[in-house]
Amino acid sequence: MIVPWQEIPPETLDNLIEEFVTRDGTDYGEQEIGTDTKVAQVREQLRRGQASVVFDDVTETISIFTREQLDELDRSSSP
């Protein structure tokens, strides 16, 4: 279920975005990008609809997915 990011308390959203950008395997490219910059980029992706906050009611977890990740999930769950 997609959760409107605007309805998430600001501190909670900050923590969620920071957790997302500091996960193992999320640093790509030759040049290191600072956490503050990554957080700002993800916040902008949320604002533009290029990423979404998703709640999984089976595992009762919440995470951020890019539009591409959500599209891939849709394709893999379709018969």
C-alpha positions as CSV (number, residue, x, y, z in Angstrom):
1,M,0.0,0.0,0.0
2,I,1.4,3.4,-1.0
3,V,1.4,5.8,1.9
4,P,1.2,9.6,1.1
5,W,4.6,10.9,2.2
6,Q,3.0,14.2,3.1
7,E,1.0,12.5,5.8
8,I,4.0,11.1,7.6
9,P,5.3,13.1,10.5
10,P,8.4,15.1,9.4
11,E,10.8,13.5,11.9
12,T,9.6,10.0,10.9
13,L,10.0,10.8,7.2
14,D,13.5,12.1,7.8
15,N,14.4,8.9,9.6
16,L,12.9,6.7,6.9
17,I,14.7,8.6,4.1
18,E,18.0,8.5,6.0
19,E,17.6,4.7,6.6
20,F,16.9,4.3,2.9
21,V,19.9,6.2,1.7
22,T,22.3,4.5,4.2
23,R,21.3,0.9,3.4
24,D,24.1,-1.4,2.2
25,G,24.2,-1.5,-1.6
26,T,22.7,2.0,-2.2
27,D,25.9,3.8,-3.0
28,Y,26.5,3.8,-6.8
29,G,29.0,5.5,-8.9
30,E,32.6,6.5,-8.7
31,Q,32.0,9.7,-6.7
32,E,30.9,9.6,-3.1
33,I,27.7,11.6,-2.4
34,G,27.1,12.9,1.2
35,T,24.1,11.6,3.2
36,D,22.5,15.1,3.3
37,T,22.6,15.3,-0.5
38,K,21.2,11.8,-0.9
39,V,18.4,12.7,1.6
40,A,17.6,15.8,-0.4
41,Q,17.5,13.9,-3.6
42,V,15.1,11.2,-2.3
43,R,12.9,13.9,-0.8
44,E,12.7,15.5,-4.3
45,Q,12.0,12.1,-5.9
46,L,9.1,11.7,-3.4
47,R,7.8,15.2,-4.3
48,R,8.0,14.5,-8.0
49,G,6.4,11.1,-7.7
50,Q,9.5,9.3,-8.8
51,A,9.6,7.4,-5.5
52,S,6.9,6.3,-3.0
53,V,6.6,5.3,0.6
54,V,5.2,1.8,0.7
55,F,3.7,-0.1,3.7
56,D,3.8,-3.9,3.5
57,D,0.9,-5.2,5.6
58,V,2.3,-8.8,5.5
59,T,5.6,-7.9,7.1
60,E,4.3,-4.7,8.7
61,T,7.3,-2.8,7.4
62,I,7.6,0.6,5.6
63,S,10.1,1.5,3.0
64,I,10.8,3.7,0.0
65,F,10.6,2.4,-3.5
66,T,11.6,4.0,-6.7
67,R,9.0,4.0,-9.5
68,E,11.2,1.4,-11.3
69,Q,11.2,-0.9,-8.3
70,L,7.4,-0.6,-8.0
71,D,7.0,-1.3,-11.7
72,E,9.2,-4.4,-11.3
73,L,7.1,-5.6,-8.4
74,D,3.9,-5.1,-10.5
75,R,5.4,-7.1,-13.4
76,S,6.6,-9.9,-11.1
77,S,3.2,-10.3,-9.4
78,S,1.2,-10.2,-12.6
79,P,0.3,-13.6,-14.1
